[in-house]
Structure formats: C-alpha cells, structure tokens
Amino acid sequence: MWKQMSQNGNLGDLGRAISLGLTFAVGVAVFSFGGFLIDQRRGGGILFTVIGLILGLALGAYETWRVIELLNREAAKHTRTQPPPPDTGKSP
C-alpha cells in the first residue's frame, strides 16, 4: 500500500493531511489547556478555557485555509505546465 501511494505521489498528500490534523488538534489542546491553567489560577470558572478553545479552533481554521491555498496554487501550476494532449487526427 505505501509503495503504491509513493509511486502515485499520494504519500506527500498523506503527510500534509496528517500534519494538518496534528496542527489542528495540538493547537486546540494547547490553547484550551493554557486557558484551563489560567482559570485554575484565578479560582475556577471556564472563561479562559473557552477563549483558549476558540483561539485553538481559529488557529486550526487558519492553517487549514493556508494548506488549501497552497494546494490550489500547486494544482494551478501543474495544469499550466502540463503539455496539451496529442492530436490523434480523429474527429469525434
């Protein structure tokens, strides 16, 4: 399976997907935990935990948008540099 994916060029896409998922999850976890710690120091409540969660989600959304933009640019560059199909001389 891995050999076939690397031959098709999908291994790089798999790496991007894993990296994107980890960035999203780690961002949410770190910001939420940081908010939780602030809430604990202030004597309870969930205000900073929720703020941390929202910041983590915003970071994940931004990273997702950035990766999608990068993939779109790569796809556009690939289609511009690809030669046109050969003319076989047959009409449809």
PyMOL Python script that loads the backbone (N, CA, C, O; Angstrom):
from pymol import cmd

cmd.read_pdbstr("""\
ATOM      1  N   MET A   1       0.817  -1.181   0.000  1.00  0.00           N
ATOM      2  CA  MET A   1       0.000   0.000   0.000  1.00  0.00           C
ATOM      3  C   MET A   1       0.867   1.254   0.000  1.00  0.00           C
ATOM      4  O   MET A   1       0.629   2.161  -0.798  1.00  0.00           O
ATOM      5  N   TRP A   2       1.874   1.326   0.883  1.00  0.00           N
ATOM      6  CA  TRP A   2       2.726   2.510   0.954  1.00  0.00           C
ATOM      7  C   TRP A   2       3.528   2.681  -0.332  1.00  0.00           C
ATOM      8  O   TRP A   2       3.758   3.802  -0.787  1.00  0.00           O
ATOM      9  N   LYS A   3       3.952   1.553  -0.916  1.00  0.00           N
ATOM     10  CA  LYS A   3       4.731   1.632  -2.142  1.00  0.00           C
ATOM     11  C   LYS A   3       3.882   2.198  -3.270  1.00  0.00           C
ATOM     12  O   LYS A   3       4.346   3.027  -4.053  1.00  0.00           O
ATOM     13  N   GLN A   4       2.635   1.742  -3.348  1.00  0.00           N
ATOM     14  CA  GLN A   4       1.732   2.240  -4.381  1.00  0.00           C
ATOM     15  C   GLN A   4       1.445   3.725  -4.173  1.00  0.00           C
ATOM     16  O   GLN A   4       1.397   4.491  -5.136  1.00  0.00           O
ATOM     17  N   MET A   5       1.254   4.133  -2.914  1.00  0.00           N
ATOM     18  CA  MET A   5       0.981   5.536  -2.638  1.00  0.00           C
ATOM     19  C   MET A   5       2.172   6.413  -2.997  1.00  0.00           C
ATOM     20  O   MET A   5       1.994   7.522  -3.500  1.00  0.00           O
ATOM     21  N   SER A   6       3.393   5.923  -2.742  1.00  0.00           N
ATOM     22  CA  SER A   6       4.562   6.730  -3.056  1.00  0.00           C
ATOM     23  C   SER A   6       4.772   6.813  -4.560  1.00  0.00           C
ATOM     24  O   SER A   6       5.276   7.821  -5.055  1.00  0.00           O
ATOM     25  N   GLN A   7       4.397   5.772  -5.296  1.00  0.00           N
ATOM     26  CA  GLN A   7       4.518   5.807  -6.749  1.00  0.00           C
ATOM     27  C   GLN A   7       3.507   6.762  -7.364  1.00  0.00           C
ATOM     28  O   GLN A   7       3.800   7.412  -8.367  1.00  0.00           O
ATOM     29  N   ASN A   8       2.332   6.852  -6.781  1.00  0.00           N
ATOM     30  CA  ASN A   8       1.295   7.742  -7.302  1.00  0.00           C
ATOM     31  C   ASN A   8       1.481   9.173  -6.834  1.00  0.00           C
ATOM     32  O   ASN A   8       0.768  10.061  -7.302  1.00  0.00           O
ATOM     33  N   GLY A   9       2.400   9.426  -5.940  1.00  0.00           N
ATOM     34  CA  GLY A   9       2.616  10.765  -5.418  1.00  0.00           C
ATOM     35  C   GLY A   9       1.663  11.125  -4.293  1.00  0.00           C
ATOM     36  O   GLY A   9       1.603  12.285  -3.887  1.00  0.00           O
ATOM     37  N   ASN A  10       0.919  10.159  -3.782  1.00  0.00           N
ATOM     38  CA  ASN A  10      -0.059  10.432  -2.738  1.00  0.00           C
ATOM     39  C   ASN A  10       0.556  10.442  -1.345  1.00  0.00           C
ATOM     40  O   ASN A  10      -0.093  10.871  -0.391  1.00  0.00           O
ATOM     41  N   LEU A  11       1.787   9.981  -1.211  1.00  0.00           N
ATOM     42  CA  LEU A  11       2.416   9.960   0.109  1.00  0.00           C
ATOM     43  C   LEU A  11       2.624  11.372   0.631  1.00  0.00           C
ATOM     44  O   LEU A  11       2.483  11.611   1.830  1.00  0.00           O
ATOM     45  N   GLY A  12       2.954  12.308  -0.244  1.00  0.00           N
ATOM     46  CA  GLY A  12       3.077  13.697   0.167  1.00  0.00           C
ATOM     47  C   GLY A  12       1.743  14.263   0.621  1.00  0.00           C
ATOM     48  O   GLY A  12       1.685  15.050   1.565  1.00  0.00           O
ATOM     49  N   ASP A  13       0.665  13.859  -0.056  1.00  0.00           N
ATOM     50  CA  ASP A  13      -0.664  14.304   0.336  1.00  0.00           C
ATOM     51  C   ASP A  13      -1.047  13.723   1.692  1.00  0.00           C
ATOM     52  O   ASP A  13      -1.680  14.401   2.501  1.00  0.00           O
ATOM     53  N   LEU A  14      -0.672  12.486   1.942  1.00  0.00           N
ATOM     54  CA  LEU A  14      -0.944  11.863   3.234  1.00  0.00           C
ATOM     55  C   LEU A  14      -0.193  12.590   4.343  1.00  0.00           C
ATOM     56  O   LEU A  14      -0.740  12.823   5.421  1.00  0.00           O
ATOM     57  N   GLY A  15       1.048  12.943   4.078  1.00  0.00           N
ATOM     58  CA  GLY A  15       1.838  13.695   5.056  1.00  0.00           C
ATOM     59  C   GLY A  15       1.226  15.049   5.358  1.00  0.00           C
ATOM     60  O   GLY A  15       1.199  15.488   6.508  1.00  0.00           O
ATOM     61  N   ARG A  16       0.729  15.713   4.308  1.00  0.00           N
ATOM     62  CA  ARG A  16       0.074  17.007   4.519  1.00  0.00           C
ATOM     63  C   ARG A  16      -1.180  16.849   5.367  1.00  0.00           C
ATOM     64  O   ARG A  16      -1.440  17.657   6.258  1.00  0.00           O
ATOM     65  N   ALA A  17      -1.956  15.806   5.086  1.00  0.00           N
ATOM     66  CA  ALA A  17      -3.199  15.587   5.833  1.00  0.00           C
ATOM     67  C   ALA A  17      -2.903  15.292   7.305  1.00  0.00           C
ATOM     68  O   ALA A  17      -3.576  15.811   8.196  1.00  0.00           O
ATOM     69  N   ILE A  18      -1.905  14.465   7.548  1.00  0.00           N
ATOM     70  CA  ILE A  18      -1.534  14.143   8.936  1.00  0.00           C
ATOM     71  C   ILE A  18      -1.027  15.395   9.638  1.00  0.00           C
ATOM     72  O   ILE A  18      -1.393  15.660  10.783  1.00  0.00           O
ATOM     73  N   SER A  19      -0.188  16.160   8.959  1.00  0.00           N
ATOM     74  CA  SER A  19       0.346  17.384   9.544  1.00  0.00           C
ATOM     75  C   SER A  19      -0.766  18.384   9.846  1.00  0.00           C
ATOM     76  O   SER A  19      -0.755  19.038  10.889  1.00  0.00           O
ATOM     77  N   LEU A  20      -1.706  18.496   8.944  1.00  0.00           N
ATOM     78  CA  LEU A  20      -2.825  19.417   9.151  1.00  0.00           C
ATOM     79  C   LEU A  20      -3.669  18.994  10.341  1.00  0.00           C
ATOM     80  O   LEU A  20      -4.055  19.829  11.158  1.00  0.00           O
ATOM     81  N   GLY A  21      -3.958  17.702  10.444  1.00  0.00           N
ATOM     82  CA  GLY A  21      -4.743  17.203  11.568  1.00  0.00           C
ATOM     83  C   GLY A  21      -4.035  17.391  12.895  1.00  0.00           C
ATOM     84  O   GLY A  21      -4.648  17.772  13.892  1.00  0.00           O
ATOM     85  N   LEU A  22      -2.743  17.121  12.899  1.00  0.00           N
ATOM     86  CA  LEU A  22      -1.975  17.301  14.137  1.00  0.00           C
ATOM     87  C   LEU A  22      -1.897  18.775  14.534  1.00  0.00           C
ATOM     88  O   LEU A  22      -2.016  19.111  15.712  1.00  0.00           O
ATOM     89  N   THR A  23      -1.699  19.645  13.557  1.00  0.00           N
ATOM     90  CA  THR A  23      -1.657  21.077  13.859  1.00  0.00           C
ATOM     91  C   THR A  23      -2.968  21.530  14.465  1.00  0.00           C
ATOM     92  O   THR A  23      -2.982  22.284  15.437  1.00  0.00           O
ATOM     93  N   PHE A  24      -4.070  21.070  13.892  1.00  0.00           N
ATOM     94  CA  PHE A  24      -5.386  21.439  14.396  1.00  0.00           C
ATOM     95  C   PHE A  24      -5.570  20.940  15.825  1.00  0.00           C
ATOM     96  O   PHE A  24      -5.961  21.701  16.709  1.00  0.00           O
ATOM     97  N   ALA A  25      -5.285  19.650  16.048  1.00  0.00           N
ATOM     98  CA  ALA A  25      -5.501  19.046  17.366  1.00  0.00           C
ATOM     99  C   ALA A  25      -4.575  19.647  18.429  1.00  0.00           C
ATOM    100  O   ALA A  25      -5.014  19.939  19.541  1.00  0.00           O
ATOM    101  N   VAL A  26      -3.314  19.827  18.093  1.00  0.00           N
ATOM    102  CA  VAL A  26      -2.358  20.372  19.064  1.00  0.00           C
ATOM    103  C   VAL A  26      -2.701  21.822  19.388  1.00  0.00           C
ATOM    104  O   VAL A  26      -2.615  22.233  20.545  1.00  0.00           O
ATOM    105  N   GLY A  27      -3.086  22.594  18.387  1.00  0.00           N
ATOM    106  CA  GLY A  27      -3.463  23.988  18.635  1.00  0.00           C
ATOM    107  C   GLY A  27      -4.642  24.095  19.584  1.00  0.00           C
ATOM    108  O   GLY A  27      -4.625  24.901  20.515  1.00  0.00           O
ATOM    109  N   VAL A  28      -5.670  23.281  19.351  1.00  0.00           N
ATOM    110  CA  VAL A  28      -6.839  23.296  20.234  1.00  0.00           C
ATOM    111  C   VAL A  28      -6.442  22.844  21.639  1.00  0.00           C
ATOM    112  O   VAL A  28      -6.844  23.455  22.630  1.00  0.00           O
ATOM    113  N   ALA A  29      -5.656  21.777  21.718  1.00  0.00           N
ATOM    114  CA  ALA A  29      -5.271  21.246  23.031  1.00  0.00           C
ATOM    115  C   ALA A  29      -4.413  22.243  23.818  1.00  0.00           C
ATOM    116  O   ALA A  29      -4.648  22.460  25.006  1.00  0.00           O
ATOM    117  N   VAL A  30      -3.434  22.841  23.167  1.00  0.00           N
ATOM    118  CA  VAL A  30      -2.521  23.756  23.865  1.00  0.00           C
ATOM    119  C   VAL A  30      -3.254  25.005  24.337  1.00  0.00           C
ATOM    120  O   VAL A  30      -3.112  25.413  25.490  1.00  0.00           O
ATOM    121  N   PHE A  31      -4.039  25.613  23.448  1.00  0.00           N
ATOM    122  CA  PHE A  31      -4.748  26.831  23.849  1.00  0.00           C
ATOM    123  C   PHE A  31      -5.805  26.537  24.908  1.00  0.00           C
ATOM    124  O   PHE A  31      -5.985  27.326  25.836  1.00  0.00           O
ATOM    125  N   SER A  32      -6.502  25.416  24.780  1.00  0.00           N
ATOM    126  CA  SER A  32      -7.510  25.066  25.787  1.00  0.00           C
ATOM    127  C   SER A  32      -6.862  24.788  27.140  1.00  0.00           C
ATOM    128  O   SER A  32      -7.361  25.226  28.177  1.00  0.00           O
ATOM    129  N   PHE A  33      -5.756  24.061  27.123  1.00  0.00           N
ATOM    130  CA  PHE A  33      -5.062  23.762  28.370  1.00  0.00           C
ATOM    131  C   PHE A  33      -4.510  25.041  29.000  1.00  0.00           C
ATOM    132  O   PHE A  33      -4.565  25.215  30.217  1.00  0.00           O
ATOM    133  N   GLY A  34      -3.981  25.926  28.169  1.00  0.00           N
ATOM    134  CA  GLY A  34      -3.494  27.203  28.696  1.00  0.00           C
ATOM    135  C   GLY A  34      -4.623  28.001  29.341  1.00  0.00           C
ATOM    136  O   GLY A  34      -4.441  28.598  30.402  1.00  0.00           O
ATOM    137  N   GLY A  35      -5.783  28.007  28.699  1.00  0.00           N
ATOM    138  CA  GLY A  35      -6.931  28.682  29.289  1.00  0.00           C
ATOM    139  C   GLY A  35      -7.381  28.023  30.574  1.00  0.00           C
ATOM    140  O   GLY A  35      -7.773  28.700  31.524  1.00  0.00           O
ATOM    141  N   PHE A  36      -7.326  26.692  30.605  1.00  0.00           N
ATOM    142  CA  PHE A  36      -7.680  25.960  31.816  1.00  0.00           C
ATOM    143  C   PHE A  36      -6.751  26.325  32.970  1.00  0.00           C
ATOM    144  O   PHE A  36      -7.202  26.539  34.096  1.00  0.00           O
ATOM    145  N   LEU A  37      -5.448  26.395  32.682  1.00  0.00           N
ATOM    146  CA  LEU A  37      -4.489  26.757  33.730  1.00  0.00           C
ATOM    147  C   LEU A  37      -4.749  28.168  34.256  1.00  0.00           C
ATOM    148  O   LEU A  37      -4.671  28.411  35.460  1.00  0.00           O
ATOM    149  N   ILE A  38      -5.054  29.085  33.358  1.00  0.00           N
ATOM    150  CA  ILE A  38      -5.366  30.450  33.804  1.00  0.00           C
ATOM    151  C   ILE A  38      -6.623  30.438  34.671  1.00  0.00           C
ATOM    152  O   ILE A  38      -6.673  31.108  35.703  1.00  0.00           O
ATOM    153  N   ASP A  39      -7.643  29.672  34.253  1.00  0.00           N
ATOM    154  CA  ASP A  39      -8.870  29.585  35.054  1.00  0.00           C
ATOM    155  C   ASP A  39      -8.584  29.018  36.443  1.00  0.00           C
ATOM    156  O   ASP A  39      -9.146  29.493  37.430  1.00  0.00           O
ATOM    157  N   GLN A  40      -7.726  28.019  36.529  1.00  0.00           N
ATOM    158  CA  GLN A  40      -7.402  27.421  37.826  1.00  0.00           C
ATOM    159  C   GLN A  40      -6.677  28.410  38.727  1.00  0.00           C
ATOM    160  O   GLN A  40      -6.926  28.450  39.932  1.00  0.00           O
ATOM    161  N   ARG A  41      -5.792  29.201  38.160  1.00  0.00           N
ATOM    162  CA  ARG A  41      -5.070  30.206  38.957  1.00  0.00           C
ATOM    163  C   ARG A  41      -5.993  31.310  39.447  1.00  0.00           C
ATOM    164  O   ARG A  41      -5.771  31.899  40.505  1.00  0.00           O
ATOM    165  N   ARG A  42      -7.035  31.584  38.661  1.00  0.00           N
ATOM    166  CA  ARG A  42      -7.960  32.653  39.030  1.00  0.00           C
ATOM    167  C   ARG A  42      -9.072  32.151  39.949  1.00  0.00           C
ATOM    168  O   ARG A  42      -9.919  32.941  40.366  1.00  0.00           O
ATOM    169  N   GLY A  43      -9.090  30.876  40.269  1.00  0.00           N
ATOM    170  CA  GLY A  43     -10.056  30.373  41.232  1.00  0.00           C
ATOM    171  C   GLY A  43     -11.256  29.660  40.646  1.00  0.00           C
ATOM    172  O   GLY A  43     -12.273  29.521  41.327  1.00  0.00           O
ATOM    173  N   GLY A  44     -11.175  29.210  39.425  1.00  0.00           N
ATOM    174  CA  GLY A  44     -12.285  28.454  38.835  1.00  0.00           C
ATOM    175  C   GLY A  44     -12.921  29.187  37.675  1.00  0.00           C
ATOM    176  O   GLY A  44     -12.448  30.237  37.241  1.00  0.00           O
ATOM    177  N   GLY A  45     -13.995  28.613  37.186  1.00  0.00           N
ATOM    178  CA  GLY A  45     -14.667  29.178  36.022  1.00  0.00           C
ATOM    179  C   GLY A  45     -14.145  28.550  34.741  1.00  0.00           C
ATOM    180  O   GLY A  45     -13.202  27.759  34.748  1.00  0.00           O
ATOM    181  N   ILE A  46     -14.782  28.923  33.651  1.00  0.00           N
ATOM    182  CA  ILE A  46     -14.379  28.340  32.368  1.00  0.00           C
ATOM    183  C   ILE A  46     -14.134  29.396  31.293  1.00  0.00           C
ATOM    184  O   ILE A  46     -13.968  29.055  30.121  1.00  0.00           O
ATOM    185  N   LEU A  47     -14.109  30.655  31.669  1.00  0.00           N
ATOM    186  CA  LEU A  47     -13.992  31.732  30.690  1.00  0.00           C
ATOM    187  C   LEU A  47     -12.734  31.592  29.834  1.00  0.00           C
ATOM    188  O   LEU A  47     -12.824  31.605  28.607  1.00  0.00           O
ATOM    189  N   PHE A  48     -11.580  31.461  30.454  1.00  0.00           N
ATOM    190  CA  PHE A  48     -10.338  31.403  29.693  1.00  0.00           C
ATOM    191  C   PHE A  48     -10.179  30.065  28.964  1.00  0.00           C
ATOM    192  O   PHE A  48      -9.511  29.997  27.932  1.00  0.00           O
ATOM    193  N   THR A  49     -10.782  29.019  29.488  1.00  0.00           N
ATOM    194  CA  THR A  49     -10.765  27.744  28.778  1.00  0.00           C
ATOM    195  C   THR A  49     -11.527  27.872  27.468  1.00  0.00           C
ATOM    196  O   THR A  49     -11.070  27.390  26.431  1.00  0.00           O
ATOM    197  N   VAL A  50     -12.677  28.514  27.511  1.00  0.00           N
ATOM    198  CA  VAL A  50     -13.477  28.714  26.300  1.00  0.00           C
ATOM    199  C   VAL A  50     -12.751  29.637  25.326  1.00  0.00           C
ATOM    200  O   VAL A  50     -12.757  29.394  24.120  1.00  0.00           O
ATOM    201  N   ILE A  51     -12.129  30.688  25.841  1.00  0.00           N
ATOM    202  CA  ILE A  51     -11.357  31.592  24.979  1.00  0.00           C
ATOM    203  C   ILE A  51     -10.201  30.822  24.327  1.00  0.00           C
ATOM    204  O   ILE A  51      -9.934  30.993  23.137  1.00  0.00           O
ATOM    205  N   GLY A  52      -9.521  29.981  25.103  1.00  0.00           N
ATOM    206  CA  GLY A  52      -8.444  29.161  24.550  1.00  0.00           C
ATOM    207  C   GLY A  52      -8.948  28.202  23.496  1.00  0.00           C
ATOM    208  O   GLY A  52      -8.291  28.001  22.475  1.00  0.00           O
ATOM    209  N   LEU A  53     -10.098  27.610  23.726  1.00  0.00           N
ATOM    210  CA  LEU A  53     -10.699  26.707  22.744  1.00  0.00           C
ATOM    211  C   LEU A  53     -11.002  27.443  21.445  1.00  0.00           C
ATOM    212  O   LEU A  53     -10.719  26.936  20.359  1.00  0.00           O
ATOM    213  N   ILE A  54     -11.569  28.625  21.553  1.00  0.00           N
ATOM    214  CA  ILE A  54     -11.891  29.413  20.361  1.00  0.00           C
ATOM    215  C   ILE A  54     -10.619  29.816  19.620  1.00  0.00           C
ATOM    216  O   ILE A  54     -10.576  29.756  18.391  1.00  0.00           O
ATOM    217  N   LEU A  55      -9.589  30.225  20.348  1.00  0.00           N
ATOM    218  CA  LEU A  55      -8.317  30.565  19.705  1.00  0.00           C
ATOM    219  C   LEU A  55      -7.691  29.352  19.012  1.00  0.00           C
ATOM    220  O   LEU A  55      -7.145  29.477  17.915  1.00  0.00           O
ATOM    221  N   GLY A  56      -7.768  28.191  19.643  1.00  0.00           N
ATOM    222  CA  GLY A  56      -7.246  26.970  19.029  1.00  0.00           C
ATOM    223  C   GLY A  56      -7.994  26.607  17.764  1.00  0.00           C
ATOM    224  O   GLY A  56      -7.387  26.197  16.774  1.00  0.00           O
ATOM    225  N   LEU A  57      -9.305  26.754  17.790  1.00  0.00           N
ATOM    226  CA  LEU A  57     -10.106  26.486  16.591  1.00  0.00           C
ATOM    227  C   LEU A  57      -9.789  27.486  15.482  1.00  0.00           C
ATOM    228  O   LEU A  57      -9.729  27.123  14.307  1.00  0.00           O
ATOM    229  N   ALA A  58      -9.588  28.742  15.862  1.00  0.00           N
ATOM    230  CA  ALA A  58      -9.233  29.759  14.866  1.00  0.00           C
ATOM    231  C   ALA A  58      -7.875  29.447  14.232  1.00  0.00           C
ATOM    232  O   ALA A  58      -7.704  29.590  13.021  1.00  0.00           O
ATOM    233  N   LEU A  59      -6.918  29.023  15.048  1.00  0.00           N
ATOM    234  CA  LEU A  59      -5.610  28.635  14.522  1.00  0.00           C
ATOM    235  C   LEU A  59      -5.756  27.459  13.557  1.00  0.00           C
ATOM    236  O   LEU A  59      -5.158  27.465  12.481  1.00  0.00           O
ATOM    237  N   GLY A  60      -6.540  26.460  13.931  1.00  0.00           N
ATOM    238  CA  GLY A  60      -6.759  25.310  13.062  1.00  0.00           C
ATOM    239  C   GLY A  60      -7.425  25.692  11.754  1.00  0.00           C
ATOM    240  O   GLY A  60      -7.054  25.179  10.699  1.00  0.00           O
ATOM    241  N   ALA A  61      -8.404  26.587  11.808  1.00  0.00           N
ATOM    242  CA  ALA A  61      -9.077  27.039  10.588  1.00  0.00           C
ATOM    243  C   ALA A  61      -8.107  27.810   9.695  1.00  0.00           C
ATOM    244  O   ALA A  61      -8.116  27.643   8.476  1.00  0.00           O
ATOM    245  N   TYR A  62      -7.275  28.652  10.298  1.00  0.00           N
ATOM    246  CA  TYR A  62      -6.292  29.403   9.511  1.00  0.00           C
ATOM    247  C   TYR A  62      -5.291  28.473   8.841  1.00  0.00           C
ATOM    248  O   TYR A  62      -4.979  28.652   7.664  1.00  0.00           O
ATOM    249  N   GLU A  63      -4.787  27.491   9.565  1.00  0.00           N
ATOM    250  CA  GLU A  63      -3.825  26.548   8.997  1.00  0.00           C
ATOM    251  C   GLU A  63      -4.469  25.734   7.871  1.00  0.00           C
ATOM    252  O   GLU A  63      -3.831  25.471   6.852  1.00  0.00           O
ATOM    253  N   THR A  64      -5.722  25.339   8.053  1.00  0.00           N
ATOM    254  CA  THR A  64      -6.431  24.605   7.009  1.00  0.00           C
ATOM    255  C   THR A  64      -6.556  25.464   5.759  1.00  0.00           C
ATOM    256  O   THR A  64      -6.296  24.989   4.653  1.00  0.00           O
ATOM    257  N   TRP A  65      -6.949  26.711   5.918  1.00  0.00           N
ATOM    258  CA  TRP A  65      -7.073  27.626   4.792  1.00  0.00           C
ATOM    259  C   TRP A  65      -5.735  27.801   4.080  1.00  0.00           C
ATOM    260  O   TRP A  65      -5.673  27.824   2.851  1.00  0.00           O
ATOM    261  N   ARG A  66      -4.668  27.925   4.864  1.00  0.00           N
ATOM    262  CA  ARG A  66      -3.336  28.105   4.276  1.00  0.00           C
ATOM    263  C   ARG A  66      -2.905  26.897   3.445  1.00  0.00           C
ATOM    264  O   ARG A  66      -2.341  27.055   2.362  1.00  0.00           O
ATOM    265  N   VAL A  67      -3.168  25.694   3.949  1.00  0.00           N
ATOM    266  CA  VAL A  67      -2.798  24.489   3.213  1.00  0.00           C
ATOM    267  C   VAL A  67      -3.637  24.356   1.942  1.00  0.00           C
ATOM    268  O   VAL A  67      -3.117  23.959   0.899  1.00  0.00           O
ATOM    269  N   ILE A  68      -4.923  24.684   2.019  1.00  0.00           N
ATOM    270  CA  ILE A  68      -5.779  24.612   0.837  1.00  0.00           C
ATOM    271  C   ILE A  68      -5.304  25.601  -0.225  1.00  0.00           C
ATOM    272  O   ILE A  68      -5.274  25.268  -1.409  1.00  0.00           O
ATOM    273  N   GLU A  69      -4.935  26.802   0.183  1.00  0.00           N
ATOM    274  CA  GLU A  69      -4.404  27.788  -0.767  1.00  0.00           C
ATOM    275  C   GLU A  69      -3.126  27.270  -1.429  1.00  0.00           C
ATOM    276  O   GLU A  69      -2.947  27.420  -2.638  1.00  0.00           O
ATOM    277  N   LEU A  70      -2.246  26.666  -0.645  1.00  0.00           N
ATOM    278  CA  LEU A  70      -1.002  26.117  -1.181  1.00  0.00           C
ATOM    279  C   LEU A  70      -1.293  25.010  -2.191  1.00  0.00           C
ATOM    280  O   LEU A  70      -0.691  24.973  -3.264  1.00  0.00           O
ATOM    281  N   LEU A  71      -2.210  24.114  -1.853  1.00  0.00           N
ATOM    282  CA  LEU A  71      -2.568  23.030  -2.771  1.00  0.00           C
ATOM    283  C   LEU A  71      -3.202  23.568  -4.047  1.00  0.00           C
ATOM    284  O   LEU A  71      -2.941  23.044  -5.130  1.00  0.00           O
ATOM    285  N   ASN A  72      -4.024  24.598  -3.939  1.00  0.00           N
ATOM    286  CA  ASN A  72      -4.621  25.200  -5.128  1.00  0.00           C
ATOM    287  C   ASN A  72      -3.568  25.821  -6.028  1.00  0.00           C
ATOM    288  O   ASN A  72      -3.640  25.691  -7.250  1.00  0.00           O
ATOM    289  N   ARG A  73      -2.579  26.502  -5.430  1.00  0.00           N
ATOM    290  CA  ARG A  73      -1.503  27.080  -6.233  1.00  0.00           C
ATOM    291  C   ARG A  73      -0.687  26.003  -6.931  1.00  0.00           C
ATOM    292  O   ARG A  73      -0.318  26.154  -8.096  1.00  0.00           O
ATOM    293  N   GLU A  74      -0.403  24.903  -6.213  1.00  0.00           N
ATOM    294  CA  GLU A  74       0.357  23.807  -6.825  1.00  0.00           C
ATOM    295  C   GLU A  74      -0.433  23.173  -7.959  1.00  0.00           C
ATOM    296  O   GLU A  74       0.138  22.844  -8.999  1.00  0.00           O
ATOM    297  N   ALA A  75      -1.736  22.995  -7.775  1.00  0.00           N
ATOM    298  CA  ALA A  75      -2.565  22.404  -8.820  1.00  0.00           C
ATOM    299  C   ALA A  75      -2.646  23.317 -10.041  1.00  0.00           C
ATOM    300  O   ALA A  75      -2.606  22.840 -11.175  1.00  0.00           O
ATOM    301  N   ALA A  76      -2.757  24.616  -9.819  1.00  0.00           N
ATOM    302  CA  ALA A  76      -2.809  25.555 -10.938  1.00  0.00           C
ATOM    303  C   ALA A  76      -1.484  25.570 -11.696  1.00  0.00           C
ATOM    304  O   ALA A  76      -1.470  25.635 -12.925  1.00  0.00           O
ATOM    305  N   LYS A  77      -0.382  25.512 -10.972  1.00  0.00           N
ATOM    306  CA  LYS A  77       0.924  25.490 -11.620  1.00  0.00           C
ATOM    307  C   LYS A  77       1.103  24.206 -12.416  1.00  0.00           C
ATOM    308  O   LYS A  77       1.680  24.218 -13.503  1.00  0.00           O
ATOM    309  N   HIS A  78       0.609  23.103 -11.875  1.00  0.00           N
ATOM    310  CA  HIS A  78       0.734  21.811 -12.554  1.00  0.00           C
ATOM    311  C   HIS A  78      -0.079  21.802 -13.849  1.00  0.00           C
ATOM    312  O   HIS A  78       0.385  21.276 -14.861  1.00  0.00           O
ATOM    313  N   THR A  79      -1.265  22.367 -13.834  1.00  0.00           N
ATOM    314  CA  THR A  79      -2.091  22.358 -15.049  1.00  0.00           C
ATOM    315  C   THR A  79      -1.551  23.314 -16.099  1.00  0.00           C
ATOM    316  O   THR A  79      -1.739  23.079 -17.292  1.00  0.00           O
ATOM    317  N   ARG A  80      -0.874  24.400 -15.680  1.00  0.00           N
ATOM    318  CA  ARG A  80      -0.296  25.326 -16.657  1.00  0.00           C
ATOM    319  C   ARG A  80       0.922  24.728 -17.339  1.00  0.00           C
ATOM    320  O   ARG A  80       1.148  24.990 -18.521  1.00  0.00           O
ATOM    321  N   THR A  81       1.714  23.931 -16.626  1.00  0.00           N
ATOM    322  CA  THR A  81       2.946  23.395 -17.200  1.00  0.00           C
ATOM    323  C   THR A  81       2.730  22.078 -17.915  1.00  0.00           C
ATOM    324  O   THR A  81       3.652  21.569 -18.553  1.00  0.00           O
ATOM    325  N   GLN A  82       1.541  21.515 -17.827  1.00  0.00           N
ATOM    326  CA  GLN A  82       1.274  20.236 -18.478  1.00  0.00           C
ATOM    327  C   GLN A  82       1.032  20.480 -19.973  1.00  0.00           C
ATOM    328  O   GLN A  82       0.241  21.350 -20.334  1.00  0.00           O
ATOM    329  N   PRO A  83       1.710  19.714 -20.848  1.00  0.00           N
ATOM    330  CA  PRO A  83       1.518  19.923 -22.285  1.00  0.00           C
ATOM    331  C   PRO A  83       0.117  19.462 -22.709  1.00  0.00           C
ATOM    332  O   PRO A  83      -0.475  18.600 -22.060  1.00  0.00           O
ATOM    333  N   PRO A  84      -0.407  20.030 -23.789  1.00  0.00           N
ATOM    334  CA  PRO A  84      -1.733  19.607 -24.253  1.00  0.00           C
ATOM    335  C   PRO A  84      -1.679  18.176 -24.770  1.00  0.00           C
ATOM    336  O   PRO A  84      -0.618  17.703 -25.176  1.00  0.00           O
ATOM    337  N   PRO A  85      -2.817  17.483 -24.757  1.00  0.00           N
ATOM    338  CA  PRO A  85      -2.819  16.102 -25.260  1.00  0.00           C
ATOM    339  C   PRO A  85      -2.504  16.081 -26.747  1.00  0.00           C
ATOM    340  O   PRO A  85      -2.839  17.024 -27.464  1.00  0.00           O
ATOM    341  N   PRO A  86      -1.862  15.011 -27.221  1.00  0.00           N
ATOM    342  CA  PRO A  86      -1.502  14.941 -28.640  1.00  0.00           C
ATOM    343  C   PRO A  86      -2.747  14.822 -29.521  1.00  0.00           C
ATOM    344  O   PRO A  86      -3.743  14.212 -29.134  1.00  0.00           O
ATOM    345  N   ASP A  87      -2.670  15.407 -30.687  1.00  0.00           N
ATOM    346  CA  ASP A  87      -3.765  15.358 -31.652  1.00  0.00           C
ATOM    347  C   ASP A  87      -3.665  14.037 -32.405  1.00  0.00           C
ATOM    348  O   ASP A  87      -2.662  13.769 -33.067  1.00  0.00           O
ATOM    349  N   THR A  88      -4.690  13.225 -32.305  1.00  0.00           N
ATOM    350  CA  THR A  88      -4.679  11.910 -32.968  1.00  0.00           C
ATOM    351  C   THR A  88      -5.204  11.988 -34.386  1.00  0.00           C
ATOM    352  O   THR A  88      -5.082  11.020 -35.136  1.00  0.00           O
ATOM    353  N   GLY A  89      -5.782  13.108 -34.774  1.00  0.00           N
ATOM    354  CA  GLY A  89      -6.291  13.249 -36.121  1.00  0.00           C
ATOM    355  C   GLY A  89      -7.695  12.714 -36.301  1.00  0.00           C
ATOM    356  O   GLY A  89      -8.274  12.858 -37.378  1.00  0.00           O
ATOM    357  N   LYS A  90      -8.249  12.108 -35.287  1.00  0.00           N
ATOM    358  CA  LYS A  90      -9.592  11.576 -35.358  1.00  0.00           C
ATOM    359  C   LYS A  90     -10.566  12.639 -34.867  1.00  0.00           C
ATOM    360  O   LYS A  90     -10.315  13.313 -33.868  1.00  0.00           O
ATOM    361  N   SER A  91     -11.658  12.779 -35.565  1.00  0.00           N
ATOM    362  CA  SER A  91     -12.669  13.721 -35.113  1.00  0.00           C
ATOM    363  C   SER A  91     -13.741  12.971 -34.338  1.00  0.00           C
ATOM    364  O   SER A  91     -13.995  11.799 -34.617  1.00  0.00           O
ATOM    365  N   PRO A  92     -14.359  13.613 -33.389  1.00  0.00           N
ATOM    366  CA  PRO A  92     -15.346  12.904 -32.544  1.00  0.00           C
ATOM    367  C   PRO A  92     -16.598  12.536 -33.259  1.00  0.00           C
ATOM    368  O   PRO A  92     -17.497  11.942 -32.664  1.00  0.00           O
TER     369      PRO A  92
END
""", "prot")
cmd.dss("prot")
cmd.show_as("cartoon", "prot")
cmd.util.cbc("prot")
cmd.orient("prot")
